[in-house]
C-alpha cells in the first residue's frame, strides 16, 4: 500500500475485467494439514465488465445500476483501503450473461477495484485485489492472477499454488448444458475423503501438465474434476458429451462447477481443428445442446 493512505483522487478512474469459462478443476485440497477449497480458472475473452469511478472528496460510495451491490461493496472497500475519507460514484456496464458460471460478479468486482485504484493513480498488488474481491463477494474467481495458472483458495483470497506459467494453447467449444443456476443460493459441494484424495492427485497431474504444456493431460484433469462434481451439480448428458469429445479426439471436457456451461477442450494447433470442432458441434446438437460458442485460451 502507498505510505500515505489519505491520498487525493486526481482523475476519473476506468477499468475493465474479463470473465472465465468455469474451471479446469475445482475441489478441496490438503495444505499443511488443513483442507482448503480451491479452483483453477479457465479464462475466456468473450465478455467483459467495464467500470468508471468518479471520485468525490467525501460521502458514500454509490453504484449505477443500483442492483450491482457486490461491485459497490468492492469499490467501497477499495476506497477504504486507499483513502478512507473519500467517496464517489461507480458506473458498471457489463455484457456478461448472469447465473451461467461465467464469473459475472467477479468481473464486476475486479473492474470496480481497478477503476477506484486507477482514480488514485495506483495499480494495487494482485494479492491485495484478491483479498478485496473475496471480502466483497465471499467467494471470488482468480481472474486477477492473469499471468500464470494458479490454484486459488476462492473463499479465502489466497494462492494455494502458482504453477509458474500459463495454460497451453487451447481451443474451447463452449455449450449451455441446462439453465441458469442461482449462484447466490448454491450450496458448496461437500466432498468425501476419497474425493479430496483424488483432488490432491489432480493437483499433481495439473502441475505436470502445466510444466510440460501437455494439453491432453490438462483435458484429463478437467474431465476428472467434471465427473467428481457431477455428483454435486449435474450436467445433462455428461456421459454422452464425454463420448462425443472422445469421438472427435478432443483433450477433454470442463464445466462451470457453479453454473450450467461446459466446454470441450482441443489442442489449438491440431491441423484439422475446424473439422473436429464442427463434428463436435453436430454431436452436441444431437444431445440438445444447441447453445454453443468458441474461443481460444492459453498461450
N, C-alpha and C positions, 0 to 999 in steps of 0.2 A: 504494500500500500504506500501511497505518497506520504512523505513525512508530515505535511500539513493537511489534516483531514478536512479543514474548513476552507475548501477551495471555492473559487467563484467560477461558475459556468460562463463561458465566453461565446458560445455558439449553439445553434440548434444541432442536436445530435441525430445522426441517421445510422441505420444498420439493417442488415438482412441476415436471415439464418436459413439453413437448408432443412430438409426433412430426412427421415430414414425410412427404410422399407422393411420394418420388422427387424429380426435378429438373425445372425448366424448361429448363435447359441444363447440360451437364457436358462438359468437354473440356480442352484445353490452350490457353493464351493467351500471346501475346508481351507482355512487360512490361519496358521498359528494356533491351532486348537479350537478355533471358532468357525461357525458356518455363516457365510455371507451370501446374500442374493447378489447375482451379477449377470451381466449380459455383454454381448459383443454385437454392436450395431452394424447394420448394412446401410451405408449412406446411399441417398437417392437424389438426383438432381431435378426431378420433375416439378416440384413445387417449392415455394419459399414463403416465409413471413417477412414483411417489411415493417420497420418501426421508425417513428420520428419522435424525438423528445424535445419539447420546448421548455427550457428551464425557467424557473421563477425563483426569486430571492427568498420566498417563504411560502408557507401554506402547504396543503396536502398534495399528494401525487394523484392525478386523475387519469383516466384512460377512456379513449373512444375507439370502438364502441364499448359501452359500459359493462357488457357481459364478459369481457375478457379480463376477468378478475385475476387470474394467475399472472398474466403479463403485468397488470397494475402492481400486484404484490412484488413481482421481481424488480420492477422499476423502483418501487419504494425502498426495498431492501438495498438496492444498489446506491440510491441516494444516501441512505443512512450509512453505508459503508464509506462513501467518499466525502460527503458534505452534509452532515445531519440537519442543519438548519434550512436546507433548500427544499423546494417543491417543484412542481411542473406538470405538464400535460403530455401524456403519451398517446400517440396515434398508432394503431396497428392495422395493417392491411395484409391479408393472407388469402391465398388461393388453395390452401391445404384442405382436402376433404377431412371432415371430422369423424371420429369414432371408428377409424379403419385400421389403426395401428401404425399410422404414418408419422407419429410424433408431432401432431399439430400443436399441442400445448407446449412442448419443449421448444419448438421452433419459435413460437410467440415469446416465450420466456427469454430465450437467448437473444432474440432481436431486441427485446426491451432492455436487457442488461447491457448489451453492447451499445445501444443508442444512448443510454444515460452516460455510460463511460465516455463515449465519443463527445458528448456535450461538454465534458470537463477536459477534453484533450487527452484522455487516458486510454491505454489498452491494458485491461486487467489480466493478470495471470490466469491461465486456464483452470488451475486448481481453485482460485477464488470464484471464478464463474461457475464452476461445478457446485461449490458449496452454496452459492446464492440460488442457483437453479433448483437444487433439491429442497432448500428451505422454502422456496416459493410454491413448489407443486408436489412436495412429499416424495415423489419419485421422478427421476429425470433420465433421459437417454444421454448418450455420451458424445453428442454432436459437437461439443466444444473442443474435443480432442480430435482434430481433423488431419493430423499429420501421420499418425500411426494407428494401427489396430490396438485397441485396449480392451481389457476385461474390466468392466466398470461396475462398482457397487452402487446401483442406481437409486437405492434408498438411503445411502449414507453419503453420497457425493465424493467418493474416494476411489482411486485406482486400486484394483486388485493386482493387475499386471499390465505392463506396457510391453507389447510384443516387438516394438522397435522399428517396424517397417509397416507399409500399407498392405492392403489386400492385393492379391494377384489380379491380372486383368480379367474381369468377369463381364458377361452379358446376362441380363436378367429378363426373363419373360414373366412379368407380373400378372396376377389374376385375382379377381374377387372371389372369395371362397364361401360367401354366405351373405350376411348382412351386418350393418354396423353394430359394434359392441359398446355397451355402456361402460366405458373405461373408469368412470368415477366410482361406480358401484361394483366393479370387478374385483373379486377377492383373489389375492395372490395364491398361486399354487402351493400346496403343502407337499413337499417331496419326501419320499421314503428314504431310508438309509441306503437302500440299494440304488435308488436313482441318484442320490448325492454322490455315491461312489462312481457311478457312470459319468457324472458331470466332471469329476476330477480327472477321469481318463480322457474325456473330450478336451479338457483344458490342455493336457499334454499333447494330444493329437493336433490341436489348433496351433500350439507353439511351434511344432514341427512343420505344419502346413504353411504357416506364415514365413518361417525361416527359409523354407525351400521354394516358396511361391508355387505351391502344389494345389492347383485348382481342384483336382479330383479328391484330395484329402479334405479340402475345405467343404466340398459337397457332402462328403461322408459325415463330417461333424454336424453340418446343418441338418441333414436328413435325420440323423440320430436324435438330435435335440428336438426336432419336429415331432418325432414319434413319442418321445417321452412326454412332451407337453400335450400331445393328442389326448392323453388321459384327463387333462385339466381344462382345455379349451379346444374342443374337437373342430377339425377342418373337414368339411364334407368331401366324401370320395377320396380320402387321402391315399388309400391303398392303390386306387386306380390312377391317381395323379403320379404317385411314385413309379408305377408301372409305365406310364407314359414317358416320364423322364428317362427311365432306363431304355425304353424302346428307341428314343431319339439320341441316345448317347450323351445325355446331359450329365453334369457333375453331381447334381443332387437337387434337393428341394428344401427351401427355407420358408418360414412363416413369421407373421407377427404374433407373438405369444400373448398379446393383449389386444388383438384385433382380428379382422376377418380376411386379411390379404395373405397371399402366398406368392412364391416365386420359384421358377425353375432356373437353376444356375447352369451357365455354359462357360466353357473356356472361350474367351472373346476371339482368340486367334485361330480357331479351327477353320480350315479352308471352306467348309460347306455350312458355315454357321446359319446363314439365312434359310437354307433348305431345312435344316434341323428345326429351327425355330418355327417355321411355317407348318411343319408337320405337328409339332407340339401344340401349336395354336388350334389346329383342327381336332386333335385328340382332346384338348381341354374343352372345346366347344361341344364335343360329343358327351362330355360329362356335365354339361350345363353351365360351365364357367365361361360365359361369353364376355364378361368384363375383363379386358386384357390391355396390357401396355408393355413397352420395352424400354430398357435403359442400360447404360454401361456403369460399372462400378470398379473401383480398384485402379491399379496403375495404368 
